[in-house]
Amino acid sequence: MTRDSGSLWPDTVAPSVEQLAEGITLLRGFCRDEAPALLDAIAEVAALSPFRRMIVPGGHTMSVAMTNVGALGWTTDRTGYRYTARDPMTGNAWPAMPAALLSLAQRAAAAGGFPGFTTNACLINRYAAGARLSLHQDKNERDYAHPIVSVSLGLPATFLLGTLHRTDTPRRIRIEHGDVLVWGGPARLVYHGVAPIRQGTHPLTGESRFNLTFRRAVL
């Protein structure tokens, strides 16, 4: 059985560092031990800015539920993709970045070869079975000098790692609870996505997977 088969592997794989390509590092098990505190922080954020399934400019409702934390938050509706300083749902500023999340982003970026990362935006995605993200680039930030730090909690996922060209066939990489992906530099604008989540249950997140994507954005 391969690691991309969709079966639920236990969260016991020893932490390791895998260089996937120039500028792309997979930190396996990097935040597994601190996961309960991270999930508590996510719950606190969601109490202020609830998860919601956003609408893309073409009118399609995303299968992934989202919220944000930090000075800026990513959002989309029929008028386009953008960052905002306020949550369009509540009218309030996005919740401030908890210290636990900020520390994780900085440590992971440094471990991935990008010291001094100063994130001001974190998109939090909640996946149920069947939810997915099609291939896309993270380019609404407008400042590509900073890396992307992507944290996975809960159910496993198949990460689709493409190249700078959308038509290239992406690699399929098994991502598990506590893994962190870091990419930047020459790989900052690679296409990437998430295959449909397989049904399952995780002891900490139930039937869900959470992903935190830390970025540095400007309005």
Secondary structure as UniProt FT lines:
FT   TURN            3..4
FT   TURN            11..12
FT   STRAND          16..21
FT   TURN            22..23
FT   STRAND          24..28
FT   TURN            29..31
FT   TURN            33..34
FT   HELIX           35..48
FT   TURN            57..58
FT   STRAND          65..70
FT   STRAND          72..77
FT   TURN            78..79
FT   STRAND          80..84
FT   TURN            88..90
FT   HELIX           99..111
FT   TURN            112..113
FT   TURN            115..116
FT   STRAND          121..127
FT   TURN            129..130
FT   STRAND          133..136
FT   TURN            140..141
FT   TURN            144..145
FT   STRAND          148..154
FT   STRAND          157..161
FT   TURN            166..167
FT   STRAND          171..175
FT   TURN            177..178
FT   STRAND          180..183
FT   HELIX           185..187
FT   TURN            188..189
FT   STRAND          192..194
FT   TURN            203..205
FT   STRAND          209..215
//
